[in-house]
Amino acid sequence: MPPRSPLPEIAVAHLPERVPLQVVLGQRVRRLRARRGLTRKLLAQTADVSERHLANLEAGDGNPSILILNQIAAALDCSLAELLGDETTDSPEWLLIRDLLHGRSPTQLEAARHALTQLFGGMNSSGSRLDRIALIGLRGAGKSTLGRGLAARLKRPFININREIERLAGCQPDEVYSLYGPVAYRRYERRALETCIDTHPLAVIDAPGGLVTEAATFNLLLSRCYTIWLTATPEEHMNRVIAQGDLRPMAGNRQAMDDLRLILEERTPFYAKADLMFDTGGRAAADCLEAIAEILGQALARRG
């Protein structure tokens, strides 16, 4: 048998290369989607683009029109400039402020945020913020269980923000998502938190896991509440949700665990802004409650 002729060089040498801008854009879309806690399917539906088109875009292969990018930005509740990884403005003051912040360390940026919050947001001292304890973290962290326990010990009302959204919207949060989209849901979330703060001078608050991704709402929470980040491994988060009988995270999503890991990775820098981080992994709820109650008791005693 004669030897096979080699493959034409064109089959390898002339393969199209990915454009760096498209790769970076795809990564940016994927990260913003993860930060918002949206599946690719839900983002595609909300943005009114095909899931395949969105998959190509995230992979760095897509070449979307400016109109498609605008639809995706609207669905992610961000500006087109943010989607493209840059921020522009006509305000000279903003440009000057941005220049002052550029290149600063995370510690310096945190100090600047606290100073600006004091100036514009009325951030309360840690002592007065202890009047409202807010639990943040992914689903399955134990916010509802530990929140009710803390509320009973501190003799304060327990407020579940999702229940407040349901009261304001007249339907469950999942229905707000499906009927009106994630942007409308975030607005209800902000209104629910504002109502809670205005109505309850003392409270223990169960905050939705994605609240931290909406800057204005998270700033409000940080400035008016003492925040506790309840954390665990992605596997523990998933197992706890499923153990509660909620199989939605796995329904029709083969990449559910990968999505959950990415969501936690993207949200961790935001959750880490909490006053206290508490790892619930491998611990019984009663033990976690005892430990957190002791920490809060010491903080309240120092306040006097």
C-alpha positions, 0 to 999 in steps of 0.5 A: 500500500502506498504511503498516505500523503501528508495533510495539506499545510493549509489545514493547520497553518491557516486556521483562524486565530482568536482576536484578543479583544473577543477573548477578553470580551467573552471572559468579561461576559462570563464573569459578569454573568457568574457574578449576577448568578445567571445561567447562560440559558437565563441570560440568553433568554433575558437578552433575547439572543440565542444561547448558542450565540452567547456560548460562542461569545463567551468562548471568544469566538463570537463577533456580536454587533453593538446592538447585541452587546447592548442587549446583553449589557441591559440583561446584566444590568450594567453599562456597555462600557463596563461590559467592554471592561472600561468606564468613560464619562464626560465628568472631569471630576470623575476622571480626576477621582479615577486617576487618584484611585488608579493603582492603589492597593486593595487596602487603600481602596477600601479606606477610600470607600469608607471615607466616601461612604461616610461623606455621602452614605452616612455609614454608621459606626460598627457599634450602631450597625450591630442593631441590625445583623445581616447574614450574607452568603450563597444559598445553603450557607445556613442564613435562614436557620442561623438567622432565626436562631440569632433573632430568638436569642437577641429578641429581635425580628427575623427579616427574610428579604426574599419574603419582603420582595414577595410582599412588595411584588405580590409574587415570589422572587422566582416569578419576579425573575421570570416575569420581569427579569433580573433588573426588576428583581434587583430593584425590588431587592433594594426596595425591600432592604430600604423598607426593612431598615426604615421599619426595623431599628433592631433586626436580624436580616437574611440577605439574598446571595446575589445582593452583594453584586448590586453596588448601591444595595450592598453599600446600603447594607454595609453602611447600616448593618453589621454583616456576617458572611456565612461560608462553606465549600461549593459542595456543601452549599449544593448538598444542603440545598438539595437536602432541603428538597430543592432540586432546581440547581441541578435541573437541566444543568450538567455544569451546575457544580462548575457554575456554582464554583464560578459564582462563589469565586466571583462573589468572594471578594464582595462577601469578604467585605463583611464585618465577620466571616464564619465558616459553617463547613462540617459543623452542626447548626447548633454549634455554629449558632453558639459560636456566632452568638458568643462573638456577637455577645462580646461585640455588644458588650464592648459597645456598652 
